[in-house]
Amino acid sequence: MKPKSKILSQVIEVLSDVLDTPTEAISAETSPDTNESWDSIKHLNIIMAIEEEFNVTLSPEEQMEMLTVSLIADLISEKVNQ
């Protein structure tokens, strides 16, 4: 069982890599609205990177719910701690 804080920091690392943004510039509230690099193509890259990092498969519905770093961490937390 992974603590959510560990998952959140891993999600931030993944987004930092995909969005080519320093980790310090990414918070739990970061979203496509607050980060101009986060477009539809980057969103697909984020999905693939998250699936690979956490060894999970995300349904289309789950992919659509990935609107903030916090929501992504919540989703991953639920999946890896089942």
C-alpha positions in Angstrom: 0.0 0.0 0.0 1.5 3.3 -1.1 0.8 6.5 0.9 -1.0 9.1 -1.1 1.8 11.7 -0.5 4.3 9.3 -2.2 1.9 8.8 -5.1 1.4 12.6 -5.4 5.1 13.2 -5.6 5.5 10.5 -8.3 2.7 12.0 -10.3 4.3 15.4 -10.0 7.6 13.9 -11.3 5.8 12.3 -14.3 4.1 15.5 -15.2 7.3 17.4 -14.8 8.9 15.1 -17.4 6.0 15.1 -19.8 5.3 18.8 -19.6 9.0 19.7 -19.5 8.2 21.9 -16.4 10.2 22.0 -13.2 8.7 20.0 -10.3 8.6 23.2 -8.2 6.1 24.7 -10.8 3.7 21.8 -10.4 1.3 21.5 -7.5 -1.8 19.4 -6.6 -3.9 22.2 -8.2 -2.0 22.1 -11.5 -4.3 21.5 -14.5 -4.6 22.1 -18.2 -6.0 25.5 -17.3 -3.0 26.5 -15.2 -0.2 25.0 -17.3 -0.1 26.1 -21.0 2.1 23.0 -21.9 -0.8 20.7 -20.9 -2.7 20.3 -24.2 -4.6 17.3 -25.6 -1.4 15.6 -27.0 0.4 16.1 -23.7 -2.6 14.7 -21.9 -2.3 11.5 -23.9 1.4 11.4 -23.1 0.6 11.9 -19.4 -1.9 9.0 -19.5 0.7 6.7 -21.1 3.4 7.8 -18.6 1.2 7.4 -15.6 0.1 3.9 -16.8 3.7 2.9 -17.2 5.0 4.5 -14.0 2.3 2.9 -11.8 1.7 -0.3 -13.9 -2.1 0.5 -14.2 -4.6 0.7 -17.0 -6.8 3.7 -17.2 -10.3 3.5 -18.7 -11.5 6.2 -21.1 -13.7 7.5 -18.3 -10.8 7.7 -15.8 -8.6 9.4 -18.5 -11.3 12.1 -18.8 -11.3 12.6 -15.0 -7.6 13.4 -15.0 -8.1 17.2 -14.8 -5.7 18.1 -12.0 -2.6 16.6 -10.4 -4.6 16.0 -7.2 -7.3 14.1 -9.1 -4.7 12.0 -10.9 -3.1 11.1 -7.5 -6.5 10.2 -6.1 -7.2 7.9 -9.0 -3.9 6.2 -8.9 -4.1 5.8 -5.1 -7.4 4.0 -5.5 -6.0 1.7 -8.2 -2.8 0.7 -6.6 -4.3 0.3 -3.1 -7.2 -2.0 -4.1 
